[in-house]
Amino acid sequence: MSAGALRLDVLTIFPDYLQPLGLSLIGRAREQGLLDLRVHDLRDFTHDRHRTVDDTPYGGGAGMVMRPEPWGEALDHVLADPPPAAAPDGVPHLIVPGPGGAPFTQAMARELAAEPWIAFACGRYEGIDERVYDEARERMPVSVVSLGDYVLNGGEVAVLAMVEAIARLIPGVIGNADSLVEESHEDGLLEYPVYTKPPLWRGRGIPEVLLSGHHGRIARWRRDEAFRRTALHRPDLIERCEASGFDKKDREMLSILGWSPSPDGRFWRRPEAVEE
């Protein structure tokens, strides 16, 4: 394993859930030593014959809560074996998937991809005893992160998604690094439509500009289509962008789509906001 590999530790009661991370580009990155992924079974840190990890909540209520003892021992185990390229304080950034956390974004994925060591805690049932968070925060950075405004049965699905998003940003994981630059959310917009052979399929052709060989016109068409798609499906993304980040052609396209600069000229307002 390369000394500069990104180390990922995943703590879960369902280690088999993480097996897909041995496939495709992520699996290849592990084989190439770009990614050091270790999955830990939380039940290995229990001491009763039933390997109990949960109990009833204090104060009553439905469901079960994950006990602190196995979590404490599991985190002790992870911290006892830091990677060579660990942060100066020698601890990982602990990520806990949960609906009450900060939204997981492309920007967050890029920040995490630059870290040397990340640990994921996959909660289940009604969640993890709050004292685990309190104790962990005294030892390492802790972030609760949400995939969206909905509830999953456990954190494993979220970890699969986050590891995929983070690992593909590690240099060498994606064969053509240029493909990362023009993706959705990289520049605040959704990606433009893409086409391939054949040029005619079921009576449907492709935009003539893509056959022109004129790189400047193609680049402009793609940029304009990114604006069209974003304005249609995710207008909130355009509202978040500072107007200074758009060139003259960008501003012309936004005007065609009905957008208008805010009174201070810093941001853009969607058409319905202008009409109010």
Residue, then its C-alpha position, 0 to 999 in steps of 0.5 A: m500500500s502506498a504511503g500516500a494512499l487515502r485511508l478509509d476505515v468503515l465501522t458497521i454491523f453489516p461488513d458485507y454491505l461494503q463489498p461493492l467497494g471492491l468493484s469497478l474503479i474503486g476496486r481498481a484503486r484499492e488494487q493499485g494502492l491509491l486507496d486503503l479501505r478497511v471495514h470493521d465489524l462492530r460486533d467484534f468489539t462486543h463481549d457477550r455471546h449474543r454480540t449485542v450492539d443495541d439496547t432500549p432508549y432511556g426515557g422510553g420510546a420506540g426502537m433501539v439505540m446503539r450502545p456506546e461500549p462497542w463504538g468506543e472500543a472500535l474507535d480505540h482500535v482504529l486510532a491505535d493503527p494510524p496510517p503513515a500519512a496521517a494528519p499531524d495530530g494522527v487522527p482521522h476525520l470521523i464522518v457519521p451519516g445521518p439525516g440531521g447532518a450537513p448536506f453532502t456536496q461535490a465541494m465536500a467530496r473534494e475537501l475530503a479527498a484531500e485528507p489523508w485519513i477518514a473514518f465512517a461510523c454507520g449507525r443503525y436503529e434509532g441512532i448511536d448513543e450521544r455520548v459516543y459523539d461527545e467522546a469522539r469530538e474530544r479525540m478527532p474531528v467529527s462531522v455528521v453528513s446527510l445525503g438528503d432530506y430522507v431517512l435510510n435504515g443505516g449509514e452503509v448506503a450513504v457510505l457507499a455513495m460518499v466513498e464513490a464520490i470521494a475516491r474518484l477525485i483521488p489523482g490516478v483513480i479516473g483515467n482521464a482527469d479532464s472528465l472530472v472538470e466538466e462534470s455536474h456541480e464542478d463549476g456550480l452548474l449541471e453538466y451539458p447533454v452528451y451524445t455518441k454514435p450512431p449519428l442518427w438513432r430512431g429518427r433522432g439526430i444530434p446537434e449539428v454544432l457537435l459535428s462542426g469540428h469548431h472547438g470554440r463553438i462546441a465549448r460555447w454550445r456546451r456552456d449554454e446547454a449547461f445553463r439551460r439544463t441548470a435553469l430548468h432543473r436546478p435554478d437554485l444553483i444559479e442563484r448561489c453563483e456570484a455574477s462575477g463568475f460569469d463572462k459576457k456570453d454567460r450573462e447573455m445566455l442568462s438574459i435569454l433564459g429570463w434571468s436578471p441581475s440582482p439590484d447590487g449586481r452580485f447575483w442573478r434572480r430567476p424569472e419568477a423572482v423578477e416578476e414579483 
